[in-house]
């Protein structure tokens, strides 16, 4: 039996080591990990997605993205044929953003974020994973590998200015009911993981390992 290629895209500033607890059955799935690259000067999210899509060499893949990686895999799916797109702790359109992000877009307040301060690991962890990370800061430090100011500046802007308003009905959305970055109250049509926070890829991995293979193999009616 041919294995199904599954490409994983981590969240903002994170490396693919964030998926170290995710294990899919090797006889059925081939797991491939994508990494963030430094964006080119004035590169749009769409062009960036096209550039990353060139690294996806296996046909008809499943794309799985976490947080900002979830936004990116939806953009990649515009460029290549995919079997499924699964997003975790992410959003399907800018209508699911929390109010503070909508205000940041309208006021351009995101341009005032002193991004050089985010390079401090504690701030970067809070920014990428949510507020409840202090207790395990050393653990999270190893996952946050992209500390290039140009990348962070670009990434924050691409999230805030993401222009998708029409949801792709084929996107499968897995979301925690305790996510403090993208609160569940703003999210519609998702599979809810009880007790899942914005970093549930790390602490709800048992649920994901049990359910993601089934979700991939499920046939759409």
MOTA-V952941 format. One record per residue. N is the residue number from 0. PSI is psi in whole degrees, 0 to 359 (none if undefined). D_CENTER is the distance of its C-alpha to the mean C-alpha in whole Angstrom. Layout:
n=N psi=PSI d_center=D_CENTER
n=N psi=PSI d_center=D_CENTER
This chain:
n=0 psi=135 d_center=30
n=1 psi=139 d_center=27
n=2 psi=150 d_center=24
n=3 psi=124 d_center=20
n=4 psi=131 d_center=18
n=5 psi=114 d_center=14
n=6 psi=133 d_center=12
n=7 psi=133 d_center=9
n=8 psi=121 d_center=6
n=9 psi=176 d_center=5
n=10 psi=181 d_center=4
n=11 psi=124 d_center=7
n=12 psi=357 d_center=10
n=13 psi=156 d_center=9
n=14 psi=171 d_center=11
n=15 psi=351 d_center=11
n=16 psi=346 d_center=13
n=17 psi=338 d_center=11
n=18 psi=14 d_center=11
n=19 psi=339 d_center=15
n=20 psi=358 d_center=16
n=21 psi=122 d_center=15
n=22 psi=116 d_center=18
n=23 psi=147 d_center=18
n=24 psi=123 d_center=22
n=25 psi=334 d_center=23
n=26 psi=337 d_center=26
n=27 psi=332 d_center=23
n=28 psi=144 d_center=20
n=29 psi=116 d_center=19
n=30 psi=127 d_center=16
n=31 psi=137 d_center=15
n=32 psi=127 d_center=13
n=33 psi=155 d_center=11
n=34 psi=156 d_center=11
n=35 psi=143 d_center=11
n=36 psi=157 d_center=14
n=37 psi=128 d_center=17
n=38 psi=152 d_center=17
n=39 psi=163 d_center=20
n=40 psi=128 d_center=22
n=41 psi=28 d_center=22
n=42 psi=129 d_center=19
n=43 psi=163 d_center=17
n=44 psi=321 d_center=14
n=45 psi=316 d_center=15
n=46 psi=322 d_center=17
n=47 psi=316 d_center=15
n=48 psi=321 d_center=13
n=49 psi=319 d_center=17
n=50 psi=316 d_center=17
n=51 psi=326 d_center=14
n=52 psi=335 d_center=15
n=53 psi=341 d_center=19
n=54 psi=352 d_center=17
n=55 psi=95 d_center=17
n=56 psi=345 d_center=20
n=57 psi=141 d_center=21
n=58 psi=150 d_center=21
n=59 psi=55 d_center=20
n=60 psi=166 d_center=17
n=61 psi=134 d_center=14
n=62 psi=128 d_center=10
n=63 psi=124 d_center=8
n=64 psi=143 d_center=4
n=65 psi=132 d_center=2
n=66 psi=239 d_center=3
n=67 psi=330 d_center=4
n=68 psi=331 d_center=3
n=69 psi=322 d_center=3
n=70 psi=316 d_center=6
n=71 psi=317 d_center=7
n=72 psi=331 d_center=8
n=73 psi=325 d_center=10
n=74 psi=323 d_center=12
n=75 psi=323 d_center=12
n=76 psi=347 d_center=14
n=77 psi=339 d_center=16
n=78 psi=335 d_center=18
n=79 psi=152 d_center=18
n=80 psi=134 d_center=19
n=81 psi=154 d_center=17
n=82 psi=313 d_center=18
n=83 psi=152 d_center=15
n=84 psi=123 d_center=11
n=85 psi=126 d_center=10
n=86 psi=143 d_center=7
n=87 psi=130 d_center=6
n=88 psi=46 d_center=7
n=89 psi=200 d_center=6
n=90 psi=153 d_center=9
n=91 psi=344 d_center=11
n=92 psi=169 d_center=13
n=93 psi=351 d_center=14
n=94 psi=342 d_center=17
n=95 psi=1 d_center=14
n=96 psi=148 d_center=14
n=97 psi=161 d_center=16
n=98 psi=320 d_center=19
n=99 psi=327 d_center=19
n=100 psi=325 d_center=16
n=101 psi=320 d_center=19
n=102 psi=318 d_center=22
n=103 psi=323 d_center=20
n=104 psi=313 d_center=20
n=105 psi=318 d_center=23
n=106 psi=353 d_center=25
n=107 psi=27 d_center=23
n=108 psi=334 d_center=23
n=109 psi=335 d_center=19
n=110 psi=345 d_center=22
n=111 psi=354 d_center=24
n=112 psi=122 d_center=21
n=113 psi=87 d_center=23
n=114 psi=336 d_center=20
n=115 psi=334 d_center=22
n=116 psi=332 d_center=22
n=117 psi=340 d_center=19
n=118 psi=339 d_center=20
n=119 psi=129 d_center=21
n=120 psi=324 d_center=19
n=121 psi=315 d_center=20
n=122 psi=320 d_center=19
n=123 psi=322 d_center=16
n=124 psi=316 d_center=15
n=125 psi=319 d_center=15
n=126 psi=319 d_center=14
n=127 psi=328 d_center=10
n=128 psi=349 d_center=11
n=129 psi=176 d_center=13
n=130 psi=338 d_center=17
n=131 psi=45 d_center=18
n=132 psi=352 d_center=18
n=133 psi=321 d_center=21
n=134 psi=331 d_center=23
n=135 psi=37 d_center=21
n=136 psi=318 d_center=20
n=137 psi=324 d_center=21
n=138 psi=315 d_center=19
n=139 psi=334 d_center=16
n=140 psi=321 d_center=18
n=141 psi=339 d_center=17
n=142 psi=340 d_center=14
n=143 psi=91 d_center=13
n=144 psi=344 d_center=15
n=145 psi=101 d_center=14
n=146 psi=27 d_center=17
n=147 psi=126 d_center=18
n=148 psi=327 d_center=19
n=149 psi=320 d_center=19
n=150 psi=312 d_center=15
n=151 psi=316 d_center=15
n=152 psi=313 d_center=17
n=153 psi=313 d_center=15
n=154 psi=314 d_center=12
n=155 psi=315 d_center=13
n=156 psi=319 d_center=15
n=157 psi=323 d_center=13
n=158 psi=306 d_center=11
n=159 psi=322 d_center=14
n=160 psi=8 d_center=16
n=161 psi=127 d_center=13
n=162 psi=9 d_center=16
n=163 psi=120 d_center=15
n=164 psi=338 d_center=18
n=165 psi=120 d_center=18
n=166 psi=136 d_center=16
n=167 psi=116 d_center=16
n=168 psi=346 d_center=18
n=169 psi=348 d_center=17
n=170 psi=130 d_center=13
n=171 psi=126 d_center=13
n=172 psi=122 d_center=11
n=173 psi=127 d_center=11
n=174 psi=143 d_center=11
n=175 psi=144 d_center=13
n=176 psi=355 d_center=17
n=177 psi=21 d_center=17
n=178 psi=123 d_center=13
n=179 psi=358 d_center=15
n=180 psi=312 d_center=12
n=181 psi=86 d_center=12
n=182 psi=142 d_center=15
n=183 psi=334 d_center=16
n=184 psi=338 d_center=19
n=185 psi=356 d_center=17
n=186 psi=136 d_center=15
n=187 psi=159 d_center=17
n=188 psi=64 d_center=17
n=189 psi=163 d_center=15
n=190 psi=117 d_center=16
n=191 psi=130 d_center=16
n=192 psi=116 d_center=16
n=193 psi=130 d_center=19
n=194 psi=4 d_center=19
n=195 psi=129 d_center=15
n=196 psi=189 d_center=13
n=197 psi=343 d_center=10
n=198 psi=34 d_center=11
n=199 psi=347 d_center=12
n=200 psi=336 d_center=10
n=201 psi=320 d_center=13
n=202 psi=0 d_center=16
n=203 psi=32 d_center=15
n=204 psi=332 d_center=15
n=205 psi=317 d_center=19
n=206 psi=316 d_center=18
n=207 psi=317 d_center=15
n=208 psi=328 d_center=17
n=209 psi=322 d_center=20
n=210 psi=329 d_center=18
n=211 psi=317 d_center=15
n=212 psi=319 d_center=18
n=213 psi=318 d_center=20
n=214 psi=318 d_center=17
n=215 psi=318 d_center=17
n=216 psi=342 d_center=21
n=217 psi=134 d_center=22
n=218 psi=135 d_center=24
n=219 psi=138 d_center=23
n=220 psi=none d_center=26
